[in-house]
Amino acid sequence: MNLFRTLPLIAAMSLAFSGAARGQSLVELYDIAKGYDANFKSVQIQAQATRLKVDQAQAKLGPSAALSASANVNNGGSLSPTPVSSATPRAHNYSTQTGTLSATQSLFRPGDKAEVSQANLQLQVADAQLQAAEQDLMVRLSQAYFDVLASQDSLTFIQSQMKAVSEQLAFAKRNFEVGTATITDTREAQASYDLAMAQEIAAQNDLRVKKMALDQLVGKANIEPKSVSLTAVPKGPVPERVEEWVTLSEQNNPNVKQSRISTDVARLEIDKAQSALKPTVDLQLSYNLTNNTNGTISSSIDSRYGVATGAVVMSLPLFNGNAMTNRVRETMALSQKAESDVDAIMRTVAQNTRSAFYGVVSGVSQVKALQAAEDSSQVALDANKLGYSVGVRININVLDAQSKLFDTKAKLAKARYDVLMGHLKLRQLSGVLQLEDLQNINSLLVP
């Protein structure tokens, strides 16, 4: 499988909560979100509109035709005296109907050709924008998905801590009743239990908010993401060298692509401005048909005649107050700006890519460190419980050990999700994030 398209499997872990999984997978929710997310649909529609602009620009190079017609009635004028009445002239009413069919074919219009080239480049920009929107939706959905899972894990660990503290509280009360412990142990355990209750309320609210964000993203209520079962050892980015990822981002990042194409569009804008100083040549054909009813102003005889005309027309601008010359200078300046924008975007993307790369590397190391800390915290808790039972440790030592253990578990769960998100964001910055990456994560979900 292509290394650039394979999301490395992340980190060994047991489930934070091992109940049966239910609900929707990441790919299922992505399919739903593509049909609902307003930002993505907006970019899709814009891409469709841009494709239509290409045809509009191309039409300017093809032939055009027009048909016009007119009819009028004239009352007035006079004719010479008729044989019947030779004393005075008579009034004369007549009408005229005309129709003209004309066609034009451009022969030399460099500005229109530049516009067609610009439209095709804008279509490439629209494709890059659509690619960026797809990748952005993948990342936003994945973030919301993992936020819910991390919040669920946090609530589960807090509830487990409450249960452990509750047992310790009952143990302290029994020891106080038989005289083997002081009231201080009971009060310390009660304080820890009350604190855990407050943390549970906060965790429940946080989970509610995270679920609302996920529901809003996919347009459905009560979404239940499937749990993630991570069974492989955490792995860093592949390829393993940061500069290879930077090179990928320079080649594939949609924002970099757009900026580069924009420089080409700006250069064509110079050509369009310069073409305004050049001549244009068109072939013009027309056919005019005139029908006179009751003659004309000077005759009472009906007549009909047609005239066909063909011409090659050249138009050359001479002077318009230097507006066109200044327009050329303006487009040259804008072209230089576009090139500077490319440099700025490439530097920003390269910096963000490096940050994302080292974020994944650091995240993998953090997961390993937290796994070791979890094991150590469990050992420390067991030792404190044993010490408390034989009287060499006090109750607060056990409570502190319990708190550290569950806090480490919560941090470890969050770190695992962060590593998964780090891989997705790194691939997004490099422009190689695809649906296959979400499918790889899907393979980590509880079936």
N, C-alpha and C positions, 0 to 999 in steps of 0.2 A: 504494500500500500504506500502511496506517495507520502513521504515524510511531511511535506508541506501541508497535506490535507488531513493528516491524522492527528487528532487530539490525544495526547498522551494520557493514559489512565493515571489517575491521581490517587495516591495515598491509601495505606491500609487503615481500616477503621471498622469497628463494630457499629451496628446501628445505634443511634442515640435512643431510639425507642423501637423495639423489635416487633411491634404489633403488625398485623396484616396490612399491607399497603392498599390504598384505594385511590380513586380519583383519576386525574389526567396526567399524561406524560408531558414532557417539555415539547416534543415535536407536535403532539396533538394541540397543545395550546398555541403553538406558533402558527399552525394552519388556521386556527380560529382567529388569532390576532391579525393575520394578514388581511382578512376580510372585514375587520372591524376598526383597526387603528386608523384614526383620522389623518395623522401625519403621513403614514405610508400611502394611504389612498390618494392623498393630495399630490404626492410625487408621481404616482402612477398616472393620474389624470394629466398632470403637466407633461409627462413624457408622450402621452397620446396627442396632446395639442402640438407639441414640438414636431412630431412626425407629419402633421398636417401642414405645418409651415414649410416643410421641404417641398411639397407639391405646389404650394402657392408661389414659392420663389422660382421653381422650375417652369411654371406656366408663363412667366414673363419672357422666357426665351422662345416660346412657341408662338404660333399664329393666333391672332385675335380677329373676330368678325363682329360686325354690328349692322343692324337693320333699322332704318328710320323711315317714317312716312308722315305725310302732311296733306291736309285738304283745306281749301279755303273757298269762299264764295265772295265774289266781288259785285257790288251794285253801284253803277255809275258809269262814267265814261260815255262816249257817243260814237256813232258811226256816221258816215256820210248819208245824205238823204236817200231814201229808197225810191224805186220807180213808182210805187203806189202812192207815196206821199212825198213829193219832192220839195215841199215848202220848208220843212224844218227837219233837223236830225232827230233820231229817236234814241231813247234811253237803252242801255245795253247791260244785261246781267250775264255773268259768266263765272265758271268755277275752274279751279286747278287742283289736280291731285298729283303728288309726287312721292316717289319711293326710292330710297338709296340703300344699296347693299355695299358695304365696304369691308376690306380685310387688310390687316397689317402683319408683316413678318419682320421681326428685328434681324438685321444682318450684322450689325456691329454695335454692341452695347456692353462694354467691359464692366460697367457698374452692376448690371444685372447678373453677369457671370460670377462676379465676386460675391453677390448676395446669395446665389445658389450654393457656392462653396461654404459660405458662412452658415447657411441653414443646415447643411450636412454636418458641419462641425458642432452646431448646437444640438443636433440629434445625438452625437457622441457624448456631449455634456449631459444630456437628459438620461442617457443610459448609465453614465457614471453616478449621477444623482440617485437613480433608482437602485443601483448596486449599494450605494452608501445607505439608503433608506432601509433596504433589506437587512443589511448588517447591523444597523442601529436598532432595528426592531428585535433582532435576535438577542442583542446584548441587553436591551431594556427588559425584554421578557425574562431572560435568564436571571438577571439581577433581581427582579421581582419574585421569581420562582424560588431562588435560593434565600432571599430575605424571609420568605414565609417559612421555609424549612429551618433556617437558623433560629427564627423566633420560636418555632415549635420546640426545637431542641432546648432552647434556653428555658422555656416554661417547664418542660419535662424535667430538666435537671433541678430547677428550683423546687418543684413538687417532690422530687426524690430527696432533696435536702430537708424539706419540711418533715417528711416522714422520718428521716434519720434523727433530726433534732427532736421530734416528738418522742421517739423511743428513748433518746438520751434524757429528755425531761422526765419521763416516767421513771427511768432508772435512778435519776437524782432524787426524785421524791421518795422512792422506796428506801434508798440509802439514808435519807434524812430521817425517815420514820423509824428506822432501826438504829439510828444513831451513828452510822458509819460515815456520814457526810454532813456538811454544814448547809444552812439555808442559802448560803451564797451560791452553791452549785445549782440549786433549783432556780434561783433568780437569774443566773447567767443563762441557763438553758431556756427559761421563759423569754428572756430578751432576744435570744437568737431565733426562737420560734416566731416571735412577733415581727422581727425584721424579715424573716423569710416570707411571712404572710404579706407584708408590704411589697416585697419584691415580686411575689406571685401576682398581685393586682397589677403592678406595672407591666409585667411580662404578658399578662392576658390582654391588656390594652394595646401593647406593642404588636402582638399577634393579630389583633383585630384590625389595626391600621394597615399592617402589611398585607393582610388578606384583601382589604378593600382596594389597595393599590393594584394588586394582581387582578382582581375582578374587573376593575375599571379598564385595565389594559386589554382584556380579552372580551369585554362586553357581556360577561356572564356572572351570575351570583354564586356564592358558596363554592368557589373553586377549591379543590383539595389536591395539591400536588403530591405526586408519589414520592415516597422516601428514597433517599440515595443510599445504596449499599456499596461502600468503597472497600474493595478487597485487594487492590494492587498497591505496590510500594509507590510512594510519590515520585514523580519524575519531572525533571525540568524541561525547558523548551527544547524542541528539536526543529531546526538545527541548534547546536549548542553555543554558537558564537553570535554575540549580539550584532556584529556588523553584517552578518548574513541577513538578519531580520531587518536591519536598516535598509539594506539593498532591496529587499522585498517591498518594503514600504515605499521606497522611491519609485519602484516600478509599478506597483499595483494599488497603492492607496487611492481611493476614489477622489479625495480632495486634491491630491497632487495631479491626478489625471485631468480633473476639471480645470485646474489652474494652467496646466500646459496647453490644453485646448484653447483656453481663453486668450493666450498669447497669439495663437494662430488666428483666432477671430479678430483680434486687435490689428494684426498685420493686414488682414483682408479689408478691414475698415479703412486703412490707409489707401489701399487700392481703389476702394469705392470713392473716397474723397478725391483722389487724383483723377479718376475717370470723369468726374464732373468738369474737368478742364479739357477733356478730349471730345472729338466729334462723335456723334451717333449717326448710324445709317439704318434706314428702314425701307422696306419695300411696301408700297401702298397701292392697292387695287380697289377700284370702285365702279359701280354701275348705277346710273341714275335714270329712272323712267319717269317721264312727265306726261300727264294726260290733261288736255284742255277741253272742257265741255262748254259748248256755245262760243267757242273761239277764245280770243284774247281781247285785250283792250282795243286792238286795232283791226280785229277780224272777227267775223261771226262763224267761221268755219271750224268744226271740231278738228283737233289734231292730237297726235301721240308720237312721241319720239324718245329714244334712249341714247345715253352717252356712256361709253366705257372709257375708263381712265386708268392708266398704270404709270407709276412713277417711283423712282428711287430718290428718297429724301435724305439729305445730309443736314445735320444741325450742329453748329459749332458755337459754343459760348464765347463771347468776346470780353465782356467786363460786367461785373456785378459788385463793384465796391470792395474788391479783395476778399469777399466773404469765403469764396471757395479756397483761396490760398491759405487763409487763416484756418479753415476747416482741416486742411491737410496737416498743418502744423499741430493742430489740436490732436488729431489721431496719432501722429508720431509720438507725442508726449504720453498719450494714453497707452500706446504700445510699450513704451519704456516702463510705465507704471506696472503693466501686466507682468513684465519680466521680473520686476522687483518683487511683485506679489508671489510669483512662483518660488523665488529664493526664500522668502519669509515662510511660506507654507511648508516647503521641504525641510527647513530647519526645525520648525515646530513639530512636524510629524516625526522627524528623526529623534528629537529629544524625547517626545512622548513614547516612541517605540523603545528606546533604551530604558526609560523609566518602567515601562510595562514589563520588559524582559527581566530586569533586576527585581521587579516586584514578584514575579513568578519564582525566580530563583530563591529569593528571601522567603517567600511563602512556603516553599517546599521544605526549607531548612527549619522554619518555624513549626511546621506540622511535626517534623521529626523530634524537635526539642520538646514540644508540648506532649507528644506521646511518651517521651521519657519522663516528663514532669508528672504526667498522669499516673504512671506506674509508681514513681517515687511518692506521690501524694497518697496513693492507696496503701503503700507500705507504711508510711508515716501514720496514717489514720489507724491502721491495725495495731501498730506499736503503741499509740496513745491509748487506745481502748484497753489493751492488755495492761498497760501501766496504770490506768485509772482503776481497773478491777483489782489490782494488787496494792493500790495505795501509793504508788510512786509518781503518778501524774494526777493533775486536778481536772475538773470538768471542763474548764475553759480551754485547756489544751486539746481535748477531744473535739470541742465545738469548732475551734480554729482549724483543726485538721480537716474536719468535715467541710467547712466552708471553702478551704483551699482546694480540696479535691473536686467539688462540684463546679467551682469557678474555672478550674483548669479544664474540666470536661466541656464546659460551654465555650471556652476560648478555642479548644481544639476543634470542636464541630464547626465553629465560625471560620477558623483558619482553613479547613478543608474546602468549604464552599468558596472562600476567597481565592484559593489556588485554581479552582475550576473557572471562576470568573476571570482570573488573571490570564489564563490561557486564551479565553474567548476574546478578551480585550486586546491582547497582543496580536492575535490573528486578525482582528478587525483593523487595527492600525496598519498592519502589513497588507491589508486588502485581500487576504486569502480566506477569510471566514466564509464558510458555506454551510448549507443545511446538513451536510455530512458530519460537521462538528457537533451539532445538536443531537444527531442520531447516535454519535459515540457516547454522549452523556446519557442518552436514553438507555443505552446498554448497561449503565450503572444503576438504573432504577430498579427497585424491587418489583418483580413481575407480578 
